[in-house]
Amino acid sequence: MSSSLRARRRRLVLITAVSGAAAVLASTIALTGTSGGPSAEKAPAASSSASVPDEREASLLALARREAGDPLAKGKADAPVVMIVYSDFQCPFCGKFARETEPELVREYVDKGVLRIEWRNFPVFGDESERAARAAWAAGQQGRFWQFHDVVFGKPRERNQGQFSAVRLRDMAREAGVADLDRFSTDMESEAAGEAVNTDQEEGYGLGVSSTPAFLVNTTPVLGAQPLTAFTVAVEKAAEEAGAAAR
């Protein structure tokens, strides 16, 4: 099956899942008073409000891909909680989350089998963001996505000032341990890379995501680079609900 056909089929699946989920997440985002725009600088954490119908919760849960061997995910495929991360490599708040909060979540929940983190490329700052997203996907094709992620977010970088040129991204890939840099460059410019990024974006836009970072912890949205406690509360609540549903 061609990559374009796989992408079209994936979009049909997403449309089905998102159609039931979008109203729930969008209304939750609206209740937080979050304004649109390319960063979540002022976005408060979203909390679950009134209970939602089971079918809509199921639609939100269905967005977790849980694909074994997914290079853009970390944690057990059958972990009770999945946190989907919609992120842009040029977003300073995404970098703050990656440096300060994500490592704590990995130690406390991912390493213990409670949490799985699934990355979605959601470039919102223009061409350099798009290029960085493609590069991250390309690094993932050689099993080095998370190493590339750590290199890019390892320090603050100026936005749309050439930090994410093809040459600099190749240098970052080298630092991340990507073995075949020629393949990396080819993959970065490939149709498959564009389709993968577009699929992630369509999923996020369908849910009403308009700023980064944005997170979906099973069925609970969390917006912005919130303190660690906002994520621990969401993860533990989701784990408790998942345990109750399994009984």
C-alpha positions as CSV (number, residue, x, y, z in Angstrom):
1,M,0.0,0.0,0.0
2,S,1.4,3.4,-0.9
3,S,2.2,6.0,1.8
4,S,-0.4,8.4,0.3
5,L,-3.1,5.7,0.5
6,R,-2.2,4.9,4.1
7,A,-2.3,8.6,5.0
8,R,-5.8,8.9,3.4
9,R,-7.1,5.9,5.3
10,R,-5.6,7.3,8.5
11,R,-7.4,10.6,7.9
12,L,-10.7,8.8,7.6
13,V,-10.1,7.1,10.9
14,L,-9.2,10.4,12.5
15,I,-12.3,12.1,11.1
16,T,-14.5,9.4,12.7
17,A,-12.7,9.7,16.1
18,V,-12.4,13.4,16.1
19,S,-16.0,14.2,15.1
20,G,-17.2,12.7,18.4
21,A,-14.3,14.2,20.5
22,A,-13.9,17.7,19.1
23,A,-17.0,19.2,20.8
24,V,-15.9,17.9,24.2
25,L,-12.3,19.1,24.0
26,A,-13.2,22.4,22.3
27,S,-15.9,23.2,24.9
28,T,-13.4,22.4,27.7
29,I,-10.8,24.7,26.2
30,A,-13.5,27.4,25.8
31,L,-14.4,27.0,29.5
32,T,-10.8,27.8,30.5
33,G,-10.9,31.1,28.8
34,T,-7.9,30.2,26.6
35,S,-7.4,32.6,23.7
36,G,-6.2,31.3,20.3
37,G,-2.8,32.0,18.9
38,P,0.6,30.4,18.3
39,S,1.6,30.0,21.9
40,A,0.0,29.0,25.2
41,E,1.7,31.7,27.1
42,K,-1.3,32.6,29.2
43,A,-3.2,29.4,29.0
44,P,-4.4,27.9,32.3
45,A,-4.6,24.2,32.9
46,A,-7.9,22.7,31.7
47,S,-9.7,20.6,34.2
48,S,-12.4,18.1,33.6
49,S,-15.8,19.6,34.2
50,A,-19.2,17.9,33.8
51,S,-19.1,14.2,33.0
52,V,-19.2,13.5,29.3
53,P,-21.1,10.8,27.5
54,D,-19.3,7.4,27.3
55,E,-19.1,7.5,23.5
56,R,-17.3,10.8,23.5
57,E,-14.9,9.6,26.1
58,A,-14.3,6.6,23.9
59,S,-13.6,8.9,21.0
60,L,-11.0,10.8,22.9
61,L,-9.4,7.6,24.2
62,A,-9.3,6.3,20.6
63,L,-6.9,9.1,19.6
64,A,-4.1,7.2,21.4
65,R,-2.4,5.2,18.7
66,R,-0.7,2.7,21.0
67,E,1.4,1.4,18.2
68,A,4.2,-1.0,19.3
69,G,7.5,0.4,18.1
70,D,6.2,3.9,17.4
71,P,9.4,5.9,17.3
72,L,7.6,9.1,18.4
73,A,6.3,7.5,21.6
74,K,7.8,6.4,24.9
75,G,6.3,4.0,27.4
76,K,4.4,0.7,27.2
77,A,1.8,0.5,24.4
78,D,-0.7,-0.9,27.0
79,A,0.0,1.7,29.7
80,P,-3.3,2.7,31.4
81,V,-2.7,6.4,30.7
82,V,-1.6,8.0,27.4
83,M,-0.6,11.6,27.2
84,I,-0.7,13.0,23.7
85,V,1.6,16.0,23.3
86,Y,0.9,18.5,20.5
87,S,4.1,20.5,20.2
88,D,6.2,22.8,18.1
89,F,10.0,22.7,18.3
90,Q,10.1,26.5,18.1
91,C,7.7,27.0,20.9
92,P,9.5,28.3,24.1
93,F,6.9,26.8,26.4
94,C,7.2,23.4,24.7
95,G,10.9,23.7,25.4
96,K,10.2,24.5,29.0
97,F,7.9,21.5,29.4
98,A,10.5,19.2,27.7
99,R,13.4,20.4,30.0
100,E,11.6,20.8,33.3
101,T,8.5,18.7,33.4
102,E,8.7,15.8,31.0
103,P,11.8,14.2,32.7
104,E,9.9,14.1,36.0
105,L,6.9,12.4,34.3
106,V,9.1,9.9,32.7
107,R,10.8,8.9,36.0
108,E,7.6,8.9,38.0
109,Y,5.1,7.4,35.6
110,V,6.6,6.2,32.2
111,D,9.4,4.1,33.8
112,K,6.8,2.5,36.1
113,G,4.5,1.5,33.3
114,V,1.7,3.9,34.2
115,L,2.1,6.5,31.4
116,R,2.8,6.4,27.7
117,I,3.8,9.7,26.0
118,E,2.8,10.1,22.3
119,W,4.3,13.0,20.4
120,R,2.3,14.8,17.7
121,N,4.1,17.3,15.5
122,F,2.0,20.5,15.6
123,P,4.1,23.3,13.8
124,V,2.4,26.7,14.2
125,F,5.3,29.2,13.8
126,G,5.8,28.8,10.0
127,D,8.4,27.3,7.7
128,E,11.1,26.7,10.3
129,S,8.6,24.9,12.5
130,E,7.5,22.8,9.6
131,R,11.1,21.9,8.7
132,A,11.9,21.0,12.3
133,A,8.8,18.7,12.5
134,R,9.9,17.0,9.3
135,A,13.4,16.6,10.7
136,A,12.1,15.1,13.9
137,W,10.1,12.5,12.0
138,A,13.2,11.7,9.9
139,A,15.3,11.2,13.0
140,G,12.5,8.8,14.2
141,Q,12.9,6.7,11.1
142,Q,16.4,5.8,12.5
143,G,15.2,5.4,16.0
144,R,16.6,8.7,17.3
145,F,13.5,10.9,17.6
146,W,13.7,11.4,21.4
147,Q,17.5,12.0,21.2
148,F,16.8,14.6,18.5
149,H,13.9,16.0,20.6
150,D,16.4,16.4,23.6
151,V,19.0,18.1,21.4
152,V,16.5,20.6,19.9
153,F,14.9,21.5,23.3
154,G,18.2,21.3,25.2
155,K,18.5,25.1,25.1
156,P,16.3,28.0,24.1
157,R,16.6,28.9,20.4
158,E,15.6,32.1,18.6
159,R,12.4,31.7,16.6
160,N,12.4,32.1,12.8
161,Q,16.0,33.3,12.8
162,G,17.6,30.5,10.8
163,Q,18.1,28.2,13.8
164,F,16.2,25.5,12.0
165,S,17.7,25.6,8.6
166,A,18.4,22.3,6.8
167,V,22.1,22.6,7.6
168,R,21.5,23.2,11.3
169,L,18.9,20.5,11.6
170,R,21.4,18.1,10.0
171,D,24.0,19.2,12.7
172,M,21.4,18.5,15.4
173,A,20.7,15.1,13.9
174,R,24.4,14.3,14.0
175,E,24.5,15.4,17.7
176,A,21.5,13.2,18.4
177,G,23.3,10.2,17.0
178,V,21.4,9.8,13.7
179,A,23.7,7.3,11.9
180,D,22.8,7.9,8.2
181,L,22.7,11.7,7.7
182,D,22.1,11.4,3.9
183,R,19.1,9.3,4.6
184,F,18.0,11.7,7.2
185,S,18.1,14.6,4.8
186,T,16.2,12.6,2.2
187,D,13.6,11.5,4.7
188,M,13.1,15.0,5.9
189,E,12.2,16.2,2.4
190,S,10.1,13.2,1.6
191,E,6.4,13.1,0.9
192,A,6.0,10.6,3.8
193,A,7.4,13.2,6.2
194,G,4.9,15.8,5.0
195,E,2.0,13.4,5.3
196,A,3.0,12.4,8.8
197,V,3.2,16.0,10.0
198,N,-0.1,16.8,8.2
199,T,-1.9,13.9,9.9
200,D,-0.7,15.1,13.3
201,Q,-1.8,18.6,12.6
202,E,-5.3,17.5,11.3
203,E,-5.8,15.6,14.5
204,G,-4.9,18.6,16.7
205,Y,-6.9,21.1,14.7
206,G,-9.9,18.7,14.7
207,L,-9.8,18.8,18.5
208,G,-9.7,22.5,18.6
209,V,-6.0,22.8,19.5
210,S,-4.7,26.2,18.4
211,S,-1.7,26.8,20.6
212,T,1.3,24.9,21.9
213,P,2.0,23.0,24.0
214,A,-1.4,21.2,24.4
215,F,-1.9,17.8,26.0
216,L,-4.6,15.2,26.2
217,V,-4.2,12.9,29.2
218,N,-6.6,10.1,28.3
219,T,-9.7,12.3,28.2
220,T,-8.5,15.3,30.2
221,P,-6.9,18.3,28.3
222,V,-4.1,20.3,29.9
223,L,-3.1,23.5,28.1
224,G,0.3,25.2,28.3
225,A,3.5,24.5,30.1
226,Q,1.8,24.0,33.4
227,P,3.5,23.2,36.7
228,L,4.4,19.5,37.3
229,T,1.5,19.2,39.8
230,A,-1.1,19.9,37.0
231,F,0.2,16.9,35.1
232,T,0.5,14.6,38.1
233,V,-3.1,15.3,39.1
234,A,-4.2,14.6,35.5
235,V,-2.2,11.4,35.2
236,E,-3.2,10.0,38.6
237,K,-6.8,10.8,38.0
238,A,-6.7,9.1,34.6
239,A,-4.9,6.0,36.1
240,E,-7.6,5.7,38.8
241,E,-10.4,6.0,36.2
242,A,-8.7,3.4,33.9
243,G,-8.3,1.0,36.9
244,A,-11.9,1.4,37.8
245,A,-13.0,0.8,34.2
246,A,-11.0,-2.4,34.1
247,R,-12.6,-3.9,37.2
